[in-house]
Amino acid sequence: MTDKRRKEIINELEDSELAVKKVVEGATEALFQKKPDETSWSMAELVEHIIMVEKGVLGTIQKMGAKASAEPIVSKIDDAKIIKLIANRDIKVKAPEQFLPKGIFTTKEMALQALTAHRAVIQEFISTTTLPLKNIGFPHFAIGMLNAENWFLFMAGHCKRHAEQMAEIK
C-alpha cells in the first residue's frame, strides 16, 4: 500500500473518530448512558459496538494475512460508496450476535479512552503492515466481498453511522 493510500484511509478513520468524540463530549453522563427506548442502544453501547466490530475486522484481517490471495480482491463498490452506504442510517441493519454490546462503559471518559486507544492500534497497523491488504478479503453479510483496504473504509463509515445515531439521541 502506498503512503498516500495509508494517509487517505487513516484520514477517514480520524474523521469518523472525531465525529463520535464531538457528539459524546457534548453529552451529559446521564444522556450518554440513556437508551432512547427499550430496543435502542445508548451512546455508551454504541461506542462499545463500534470497538467490537472494528476489533473483529482487524483480527480477521490479521488472521487472513497468512492466506492472502495471489490476486487482488476487487470490491463491487468503490471507496466512496462503501463509506456512504455503510454510514446511511436510512438502511437498517441488525448487528450480528457477537457484536451486541454488553454495557461495559460506565463513563464517557472510559468509553472515549477505549476508542482512542483502539483507533491508535488500527492506525499503527495500517502505518506499519507489510501485508498485501488488497489481496486479503472476506465478505460483508450485506454488501459482499471487500478487501482489507475496503474494510478499513467500512470501519470509517460504520463509525460515522453510529456518530449520527448518537447525535439523534442527543
RANORKA-V624805 format. One record per helix or strand of 3 or more residues. SS is the DSSP state (alpha for helix, beta for strand). FROM is the first residue (numbers start at 1). TO is the last residue. If there is no record, write none. Layout:
# RANORKA-V624805
{{SS FROM TO} {SS FROM TO}}
This chain:
# RANORKA-V624805
{{alpha 3 25} {alpha 29 33} {alpha 43 67} {alpha 79 87} {alpha 97 99} {alpha 108 128} {alpha 133 135} {beta 137 140} {beta 144 147} {alpha 148 169}}
